[in-house]
Amino acid sequence: MDVNVGEKERLVSAVVGGALLAVSPSRARWAQVPLALAGAGMLIRAVSGHCGLYKALGVSSCNGHHQVGCGNSALTREVKAQQTVTINAMPMRVYEFWRDLNNMPLFSENILSVTETGQGISHWVARAHGLDGHNIRWNAIMTHDENNRRIEWRTDENSDFQHHGTVTFHPAPGGRGTEVKVAVRYQILAGKLGQNLARLLGEEPGQQIRADLMRLKQLLEAGEVPTAAIAPGAQEG
């Protein structure tokens, strides 16, 4: 995704977006959703540094129009999260279940749909917490797929936000099944505004991954997802 919004303008977008999200709950009911959507759009603009209107008009507020490095803004920071869970099932079974991307909405709370478009590319739709009717979309490119062992992916340049992830499947010690490890990283605003965007994208990333893995564990071991497994703080049994 081309960066065509300068650092000062991104800062303004972040401040305005955060303010709109903060005041929207106190406004009249008919105005709450439009204000929240506008605020979310401003925050995404601040994080990505991309403006669709600017692109259509062929303009940029970066110094030196489309200057290399314009996107390396101090406004963003890389967020990393990693979680591991042991599932009482063979690595082949866990891998095959994960590899069928149609299964993702079954255990990932925020994922609404996944559509494979071919050649290792899939289109994902996720709900944005706190904004009714607003979804986050991205295209994921599978960059590594090793049977029963490892899957890696990254988003393409046109996605709402950029992230990269890996999931590995290793035999657990003592024949206890499979150790599933998920690691993700993505760009997010620094400070309190970044925390607002994190809530927009879902729960705190480490807790959300943990909750999803617990759902996967319960689904593969018991064939169902109990309520207890949904809580982000649920502990592995």
C-alpha positions as protocol buffer text, in pm:
chain_id: "A"
residue {
  index: 1
  type: MET
  ca { x: 0 y: 0 z: 0 }
}
residue {
  index: 2
  type: ASP
  ca { x: 150 y: 335 z: -109 }
}
residue {
  index: 3
  type: VAL
  ca { x: 230 y: 582 z: 168 }
}
residue {
  index: 4
  type: ASN
  ca { x: 97 y: 921 z: 60 }
}
residue {
  index: 5
  type: VAL
  ca { x: 19 y: 1092 z: 393 }
}
residue {
  index: 6
  type: GLY
  ca { x: 296 y: 1286 z: 565 }
}
residue {
  index: 7
  type: GLU
  ca { x: 394 y: 1243 z: 930 }
}
residue {
  index: 8
  type: LYS
  ca { x: 233 y: 1566 z: 1054 }
}
residue {
  index: 9
  type: GLU
  ca { x: -92 y: 1484 z: 878 }
}
residue {
  index: 10
  type: ARG
  ca { x: -83 y: 1130 z: 1017 }
}
residue {
  index: 11
  type: LEU
  ca { x: -48 y: 1273 z: 1365 }
}
residue {
  index: 12
  type: VAL
  ca { x: -348 y: 1499 z: 1307 }
}
residue {
  index: 13
  type: SER
  ca { x: -545 y: 1203 z: 1171 }
}
residue {
  index: 14
  type: ALA
  ca { x: -458 y: 1000 z: 1482 }
}
residue {
  index: 15
  type: VAL
  ca { x: -567 y: 1276 z: 1718 }
}
residue {
  index: 16
  type: VAL
  ca { x: -890 y: 1347 z: 1531 }
}
residue {
  index: 17
  type: GLY
  ca { x: -969 y: 977 z: 1495 }
}
residue {
  index: 18
  type: GLY
  ca { x: -913 y: 911 z: 1863 }
}
residue {
  index: 19
  type: ALA
  ca { x: -1130 y: 1211 z: 1956 }
}
residue {
  index: 20
  type: LEU
  ca { x: -1416 y: 1095 z: 1731 }
}
residue {
  index: 21
  type: LEU
  ca { x: -1408 y: 747 z: 1883 }
}
residue {
  index: 22
  type: ALA
  ca { x: -1402 y: 896 z: 2233 }
}
residue {
  index: 23
  type: VAL
  ca { x: -1700 y: 1130 z: 2185 }
}
residue {
  index: 24
  type: SER
  ca { x: -1921 y: 906 z: 1969 }
}
residue {
  index: 25
  type: PRO
  ca { x: -2083 y: 715 z: 2263 }
}
residue {
  index: 26
  type: SER
  ca { x: -2203 y: 1044 z: 2414 }
}
residue {
  index: 27
  type: ARG
  ca { x: -2376 y: 1167 z: 2099 }
}
residue {
  index: 28
  type: ALA
  ca { x: -2731 y: 1104 z: 1978 }
}
residue {
  index: 29
  type: ARG
  ca { x: -2792 y: 744 z: 1874 }
}
residue {
  index: 30
  type: TRP
  ca { x: -2823 y: 834 z: 1503 }
}
residue {
  index: 31
  type: ALA
  ca { x: -2480 y: 1001 z: 1512 }
}
residue {
  index: 32
  type: GLN
  ca { x: -2285 y: 739 z: 1708 }
}
residue {
  index: 33
  type: VAL
  ca { x: -2211 y: 495 z: 1426 }
}
residue {
  index: 34
  type: PRO
  ca { x: -2108 y: 758 z: 1165 }
}
residue {
  index: 35
  type: LEU
  ca { x: -1877 y: 927 z: 1416 }
}
residue {
  index: 36
  type: ALA
  ca { x: -1723 y: 593 z: 1520 }
}
residue {
  index: 37
  type: LEU
  ca { x: -1670 y: 488 z: 1158 }
}
residue {
  index: 38
  type: ALA
  ca { x: -1512 y: 822 z: 1076 }
}
residue {
  index: 39
  type: GLY
  ca { x: -1282 y: 792 z: 1377 }
}
residue {
  index: 40
  type: ALA
  ca { x: -1180 y: 439 z: 1283 }
}
residue {
  index: 41
  type: GLY
  ca { x: -1108 y: 553 z: 928 }
}
residue {
  index: 42
  type: MET
  ca { x: -885 y: 834 z: 1055 }
}
residue {
  index: 43
  type: LEU
  ca { x: -694 y: 594 z: 1281 }
}
residue {
  index: 44
  type: ILE
  ca { x: -640 y: 347 z: 997 }
}
residue {
  index: 45
  type: ARG
  ca { x: -525 y: 639 z: 778 }
}
residue {
  index: 46
  type: ALA
  ca { x: -278 y: 740 z: 1049 }
}
residue {
  index: 47
  type: VAL
  ca { x: -140 y: 388 z: 1089 }
}
residue {
  index: 48
  type: SER
  ca { x: -113 y: 300 z: 719 }
}
residue {
  index: 49
  type: GLY
  ca { x: -12 y: 645 z: 593 }
}
residue {
  index: 50
  type: HIS
  ca { x: -239 y: 580 z: 295 }
}
residue {
  index: 51
  type: CYS
  ca { x: -530 y: 793 z: 169 }
}
residue {
  index: 52
  type: GLY
  ca { x: -748 y: 652 z: -107 }
}
residue {
  index: 53
  type: LEU
  ca { x: -862 y: 998 z: -216 }
}
residue {
  index: 54
  type: TYR
  ca { x: -503 y: 1119 z: -241 }
}
residue {
  index: 55
  type: LYS
  ca { x: -420 y: 815 z: -454 }
}
residue {
  index: 56
  type: ALA
  ca { x: -713 y: 882 z: -687 }
}
residue {
  index: 57
  type: LEU
  ca { x: -606 y: 1247 z: -724 }
}
residue {
  index: 58
  type: GLY
  ca { x: -240 y: 1156 z: -765 }
}
residue {
  index: 59
  type: VAL
  ca { x: -126 y: 1376 z: -477 }
}
residue {
  index: 60
  type: SER
  ca { x: 75 y: 1322 z: -160 }
}
residue {
  index: 61
  type: SER
  ca { x: 142 y: 1518 z: 159 }
}
residue {
  index: 62
  type: CYS
  ca { x: 476 y: 1345 z: 210 }
}
residue {
  index: 63
  type: ASN
  ca { x: 779 y: 1571 z: 181 }
}
residue {
  index: 64
  type: GLY
  ca { x: 917 y: 1536 z: -169 }
}
residue {
  index: 65
  type: HIS
  ca { x: 608 y: 1361 z: -314 }
}
residue {
  index: 66
  type: HIS
  ca { x: 626 y: 983 z: -257 }
}
residue {
  index: 67
  type: GLN
  ca { x: 958 y: 1026 z: -83 }
}
residue {
  index: 68
  type: VAL
  ca { x: 1131 y: 701 z: 4 }
}
residue {
  index: 69
  type: GLY
  ca { x: 1102 y: 640 z: 376 }
}
residue {
  index: 70
  type: CYS
  ca { x: 794 y: 854 z: 417 }
}
residue {
  index: 71
  type: GLY
  ca { x: 623 y: 557 z: 576 }
}
residue {
  index: 72
  type: ASN
  ca { x: 890 y: 508 z: 841 }
}
residue {
  index: 73
  type: SER
  ca { x: 697 y: 721 z: 1086 }
}
residue {
  index: 74
  type: ALA
  ca { x: 773 y: 727 z: 1458 }
}
residue {
  index: 75
  type: LEU
  ca { x: 396 y: 717 z: 1501 }
}
residue {
  index: 76
  type: THR
  ca { x: 400 y: 342 z: 1447 }
}
residue {
  index: 77
  type: ARG
  ca { x: 558 y: 57 z: 1633 }
}
residue {
  index: 78
  type: GLU
  ca { x: 576 y: -315 z: 1571 }
}
residue {
  index: 79
  type: VAL
  ca { x: 362 y: -528 z: 1799 }
}
residue {
  index: 80
  type: LYS
  ca { x: 456 y: -893 z: 1849 }
}
residue {
  index: 81
  type: ALA
  ca { x: 259 y: -1168 z: 2018 }
}
residue {
  index: 82
  type: GLN
  ca { x: 328 y: -1538 z: 2067 }
}
residue {
  index: 83
  type: GLN
  ca { x: 134 y: -1817 z: 2234 }
}
residue {
  index: 84
  type: THR
  ca { x: 170 y: -2196 z: 2262 }
}
residue {
  index: 85
  type: VAL
  ca { x: -86 y: -2461 z: 2353 }
}
residue {
  index: 86
  type: THR
  ca { x: -69 y: -2841 z: 2369 }
}
residue {
  index: 87
  type: ILE
  ca { x: -349 y: -3024 z: 2191 }
}
residue {
  index: 88
  type: ASN
  ca { x: -417 y: -3392 z: 2247 }
}
residue {
  index: 89
  type: ALA
  ca { x: -417 y: -3480 z: 1876 }
}
residue {
  index: 90
  type: MET
  ca { x: -157 y: -3586 z: 1623 }
}
residue {
  index: 91
  type: PRO
  ca { x: 32 y: -3309 z: 1436 }
}
residue {
  index: 92
  type: MET
  ca { x: -114 y: -3424 z: 1103 }
}
residue {
  index: 93
  type: ARG
  ca { x: -471 y: -3382 z: 1228 }
}
residue {
  index: 94
  type: VAL
  ca { x: -408 y: -3039 z: 1380 }
}
residue {
  index: 95
  type: TYR
  ca { x: -221 y: -2918 z: 1071 }
}
residue {
  index: 96
  type: GLU
  ca { x: -490 y: -3040 z: 831 }
}
residue {
  index: 97
  type: PHE
  ca { x: -765 y: -2873 z: 1037 }
}
residue {
  index: 98
  type: TRP
  ca { x: -576 y: -2542 z: 1045 }
}
residue {
  index: 99
  type: ARG
  ca { x: -477 y: -2566 z: 677 }
}
residue {
  index: 100
  type: ASP
  ca { x: -844 y: -2580 z: 577 }
}
residue {
  index: 101
  type: LEU
  ca { x: -901 y: -2206 z: 613 }
}
residue {
  index: 102
  type: ASN
  ca { x: -1278 y: -2254 z: 613 }
}
residue {
  index: 103
  type: ASN
  ca { x: -1233 y: -2380 z: 970 }
}
residue {
  index: 104
  type: MET
  ca { x: -1093 y: -2049 z: 1097 }
}
residue {
  index: 105
  type: PRO
  ca { x: -1428 y: -1893 z: 1200 }
}
residue {
  index: 106
  type: LEU
  ca { x: -1499 y: -2205 z: 1407 }
}
residue {
  index: 107
  type: PHE
  ca { x: -1233 y: -2123 z: 1664 }
}
residue {
  index: 108
  type: SER
  ca { x: -1121 y: -1764 z: 1598 }
}
residue {
  index: 109
  type: GLU
  ca { x: -1368 y: -1529 z: 1766 }
}
residue {
  index: 110
  type: ASN
  ca { x: -1305 y: -1229 z: 1542 }
}
residue {
  index: 111
  type: ILE
  ca { x: -1282 y: -1402 z: 1203 }
}
residue {
  index: 112
  type: LEU
  ca { x: -1609 y: -1380 z: 1012 }
}
residue {
  index: 113
  type: SER
  ca { x: -1504 y: -1547 z: 687 }
}
residue {
  index: 114
  type: VAL
  ca { x: -1205 y: -1670 z: 488 }
}
residue {
  index: 115
  type: THR
  ca { x: -1221 y: -1717 z: 111 }
}
residue {
  index: 116
  type: GLU
  ca { x: -937 y: -1886 z: -75 }
}
residue {
  index: 117
  type: THR
  ca { x: -887 y: -1719 z: -412 }
}
residue {
  index: 118
  type: GLY
  ca { x: -613 y: -1947 z: -545 }
}
residue {
  index: 119
  type: GLN
  ca { x: -232 y: -1953 z: -568 }
}
residue {
  index: 120
  type: GLY
  ca { x: -192 y: -1937 z: -191 }
}
residue {
  index: 121
  type: ILE
  ca { x: -395 y: -1615 z: -156 }
}
residue {
  index: 122
  type: SER
  ca { x: -698 y: -1583 z: 71 }
}
residue {
  index: 123
  type: HIS
  ca { x: -937 y: -1298 z: 158 }
}
residue {
  index: 124
  type: TRP
  ca { x: -1015 y: -1251 z: 529 }
}
residue {
  index: 125
  type: VAL
  ca { x: -1294 y: -1055 z: 697 }
}
residue {
  index: 126
  type: ALA
  ca { x: -1283 y: -984 z: 1072 }
}
residue {
  index: 127
  type: ARG
  ca { x: -1510 y: -789 z: 1305 }
}
residue {
  index: 128
  type: ALA
  ca { x: -1384 y: -467 z: 1458 }
}
residue {
  index: 129
  type: HIS
  ca { x: -1473 y: -451 z: 1828 }
}
residue {
  index: 130
  type: GLY
  ca { x: -1667 y: -144 z: 1940 }
}
residue {
  index: 131
  type: LEU
  ca { x: -1783 y: -46 z: 1592 }
}
residue {
  index: 132
  type: ASP
  ca { x: -2105 y: -218 z: 1491 }
}
residue {
  index: 133
  type: GLY
  ca { x: -2115 y: -294 z: 1121 }
}
residue {
  index: 134
  type: HIS
  ca { x: -1748 y: -211 z: 1061 }
}
residue {
  index: 135
  type: ASN
  ca { x: -1524 y: -495 z: 947 }
}
residue {
  index: 136
  type: ILE
  ca { x: -1152 y: -524 z: 877 }
}
residue {
  index: 137
  type: ARG
  ca { x: -1044 y: -692 z: 555 }
}
residue {
  index: 138
  type: TRP
  ca { x: -714 y: -818 z: 424 }
}
residue {
  index: 139
  type: ASN
  ca { x: -562 y: -1051 z: 169 }
}
residue {
  index: 140
  type: ALA
  ca { x: -316 y: -1305 z: 306 }
}
residue {
  index: 141
  type: ILE
  ca { x: -41 y: -1464 z: 103 }
}
residue {
  index: 142
  type: MET
  ca { x: 83 y: -1804 z: 222 }
}
residue {
  index: 143
  type: THR
  ca { x: 461 y: -1784 z: 201 }
}
residue {
  index: 144
  type: HIS
  ca { x: 549 y: -2122 z: 350 }
}
residue {
  index: 145
  type: ASP
  ca { x: 350 y: -2444 z: 382 }
}
residue {
  index: 146
  type: GLU
  ca { x: 528 y: -2751 z: 519 }
}
residue {
  index: 147
  type: ASN
  ca { x: 300 y: -3049 z: 571 }
}
residue {
  index: 148
  type: ASN
  ca { x: 225 y: -3121 z: 937 }
}
residue {
  index: 149
  type: ARG
  ca { x: 497 y: -2880 z: 1056 }
}
residue {
  index: 150
  type: ARG
  ca { x: 472 y: -2511 z: 964 }
}
residue {
  index: 151
  type: ILE
  ca { x: 260 y: -2245 z: 790 }
}
residue {
  index: 152
  type: GLU
  ca { x: 365 y: -1883 z: 730 }
}
residue {
  index: 153
  type: TRP
  ca { x: 167 y: -1593 z: 584 }
}
residue {
  index: 154
  type: ARG
  ca { x: 177 y: -1219 z: 529 }
}
residue {
  index: 155
  type: THR
  ca { x: -72 y: -958 z: 416 }
}
residue {
  index: 156
  type: ASP
  ca { x: -54 y: -797 z: 76 }
}
residue {
  index: 157
  type: GLU
  ca { x: 7 y: -426 z: 26 }
}
residue {
  index: 158
  type: ASN
  ca { x: -363 y: -342 z: -19 }
}
residue {
  index: 159
  type: SER
  ca { x: -473 y: -477 z: 320 }
}
residue {
  index: 160
  type: ASP
  ca { x: -629 y: -258 z: 591 }
}
residue {
  index: 161
  type: PHE
  ca { x: -325 y: -322 z: 809 }
}
residue {
  index: 162
  type: GLN
  ca { x: 3 y: -505 z: 763 }
}
residue {
  index: 163
  type: HIS
  ca { x: 90 y: -819 z: 957 }
}
residue {
  index: 164
  type: HIS
  ca { x: 291 y: -1140 z: 935 }
}
residue {
  index: 165
  type: GLY
  ca { x: 237 y: -1469 z: 1113 }
}
residue {
  index: 166
  type: THR
  ca { x: 362 y: -1823 z: 1159 }
}
residue {
  index: 167
  type: VAL
  ca { x: 212 y: -2135 z: 1314 }
}
residue {
  index: 168
  type: THR
  ca { x: 414 y: -2448 z: 1390 }
}
residue {
  index: 169
  type: PHE
  ca { x: 306 y: -2800 z: 1483 }
}
residue {
  index: 170
  type: HIS
  ca { x: 550 y: -3014 z: 1682 }
}
residue {
  index: 171
  type: PRO
  ca { x: 502 y: -3348 z: 1862 }
}
residue {
  index: 172
  type: ALA
  ca { x: 460 y: -3277 z: 2234 }
}
residue {
  index: 173
  type: PRO
  ca { x: 703 y: -3447 z: 2479 }
}
residue {
  index: 174
  type: GLY
  ca { x: 586 y: -3779 z: 2616 }
}
residue {
  index: 175
  type: GLY
  ca { x: 345 y: -3842 z: 2331 }
}
residue {
  index: 176
  type: ARG
  ca { x: 96 y: -3585 z: 2470 }
}
residue {
  index: 177
  type: GLY
  ca { x: -19 y: -3469 z: 2129 }
}
residue {
  index: 178
  type: THR
  ca { x: 90 y: -3154 z: 1945 }
}
residue {
  index: 179
  type: GLU
  ca { x: 248 y: -2828 z: 2057 }
}
residue {
  index: 180
  type: VAL
  ca { x: 92 y: -2552 z: 1847 }
}
residue {
  index: 181
  type: LYS
  ca { x: 283 y: -2224 z: 1851 }
}
residue {
  index: 182
  type: VAL
  ca { x: 145 y: -1907 z: 1691 }
}
residue {
  index: 183
  type: ALA
  ca { x: 352 y: -1591 z: 1645 }
}
residue {
  index: 184
  type: VAL
  ca { x: 225 y: -1271 z: 1482 }
}
residue {
  index: 185
  type: ARG
  ca { x: 350 y: -917 z: 1436 }
}
residue {
  index: 186
  type: TYR
  ca { x: 186 y: -608 z: 1292 }
}
residue {
  index: 187
  type: GLN
  ca { x: 220 y: -231 z: 1283 }
}
residue {
  index: 188
  type: ILE
  ca { x: 22 y: -22 z: 1529 }
}
residue {
  index: 189
  type: LEU
  ca { x: 16 y: 334 z: 1658 }
}
residue {
  index: 190
  type: ALA
  ca { x: 233 y: 401 z: 1960 }
}
residue {
  index: 191
  type: GLY
  ca { x: 84 y: 511 z: 2292 }
}
residue {
  index: 192
  type: LYS
  ca { x: -281 y: 534 z: 2395 }
}
residue {
  index: 193
  type: LEU
  ca { x: -407 y: 587 z: 2041 }
}
residue {
  index: 194
  type: GLY
  ca { x: -241 y: 260 z: 1945 }
}
residue {
  index: 195
  type: GLN
  ca { x: -424 y: 87 z: 2227 }
}
residue {
  index: 196
  type: ASN
  ca { x: -751 y: 218 z: 2084 }
}
residue {
  index: 197
  type: LEU
  ca { x: -665 y: 72 z: 1746 }
}
residue {
  index: 198
  type: ALA
  ca { x: -569 y: -258 z: 1910 }
}
residue {
  index: 199
  type: ARG
  ca { x: -915 y: -271 z: 2065 }
}
residue {
  index: 200
  type: LEU
  ca { x: -1062 y: -190 z: 1725 }
}
residue {
  index: 201
  type: LEU
  ca { x: -879 y: -488 z: 1574 }
}
residue {
  index: 202
  type: GLY
  ca { x: -972 y: -715 z: 1862 }
}
residue {
  index: 203
  type: GLU
  ca { x: -858 y: -792 z: 2215 }
}
residue {
  index: 204
  type: GLU
  ca { x: -497 y: -755 z: 2332 }
}
residue {
  index: 205
  type: PRO
  ca { x: -320 y: -969 z: 2070 }
}
residue {
  index: 206
  type: GLY
  ca { x: -153 y: -1220 z: 2304 }
}
residue {
  index: 207
  type: GLN
  ca { x: -473 y: -1282 z: 2499 }
}
residue {
  index: 208
  type: GLN
  ca { x: -678 y: -1310 z: 2181 }
}
residue {
  index: 209
  type: ILE
  ca { x: -441 y: -1566 z: 2030 }
}
residue {
  index: 210
  type: ARG
  ca { x: -450 y: -1761 z: 2356 }
}
residue {
  index: 211
  type: ALA
  ca { x: -830 y: -1762 z: 2358 }
}
residue {
  index: 212
  type: ASP
  ca { x: -845 y: -1878 z: 1996 }
}
residue {
  index: 213
  type: LEU
  ca { x: -595 y: -2157 z: 2062 }
}
residue {
  index: 214
  type: MET
  ca { x: -800 y: -2274 z: 2359 }
}
residue {
  index: 215
  type: ARG
  ca { x: -1106 y: -2290 z: 2135 }
}
residue {
  index: 216
  type: LEU
  ca { x: -906 y: -2494 z: 1884 }
}
residue {
  index: 217
  type: LYS
  ca { x: -792 y: -2728 z: 2163 }
}
residue {
  index: 218
  type: GLN
  ca { x: -1146 y: -2784 z: 2287 }
}
residue {
  index: 219
  type: LEU
  ca { x: -1280 y: -2827 z: 1936 }
}
residue {
  index: 220
  type: LEU
  ca { x: -1026 y: -3094 z: 1840 }
}
residue {
  index: 221
  type: GLU
  ca { x: -1028 y: -3275 z: 2174 }
}
residue {
  index: 222
  type: ALA
  ca { x: -1399 y: -3262 z: 2261 }
}
residue {
  index: 223
  type: GLY
  ca { x: -1566 y: -3162 z: 1936 }
}
residue {
  index: 224
  type: GLU
  ca { x: -1713 y: -2846 z: 2091 }
}
residue {
  index: 225
  type: VAL
  ca { x: -1613 y: -2504 z: 2220 }
}
residue {
  index: 226
  type: PRO
  ca { x: -1722 y: -2458 z: 2586 }
}
residue {
  index: 227
  type: THR
  ca { x: -1786 y: -2108 z: 2719 }
}
residue {
  index: 228
  type: ALA
  ca { x: -1485 y: -2136 z: 2951 }
}
residue {
  index: 229
  type: ALA
  ca { x: -1255 y: -2165 z: 2652 }
}
residue {
  index: 230
  type: ILE
  ca { x: -1373 y: -1835 z: 2512 }
}
residue {
  index: 231
  type: ALA
  ca { x: -1247 y: -1618 z: 2797 }
}
residue {
  index: 232
  type: PRO
  ca { x: -907 y: -1463 z: 2709 }
}
residue {
  index: 233
  type: GLY
  ca { x: -773 y: -1567 z: 3049 }
}
residue {
  index: 234
  type: ALA
  ca { x: -872 y: -1933 z: 3012 }
}
residue {
  index: 235
  type: GLN
  ca { x: -594 y: -2165 z: 3118 }
}
residue {
  index: 236
  type: GLU
  ca { x: -482 y: -2475 z: 2937 }
}
residue {
  index: 237
  type: GLY
  ca { x: -597 y: -2800 z: 3093 }
}
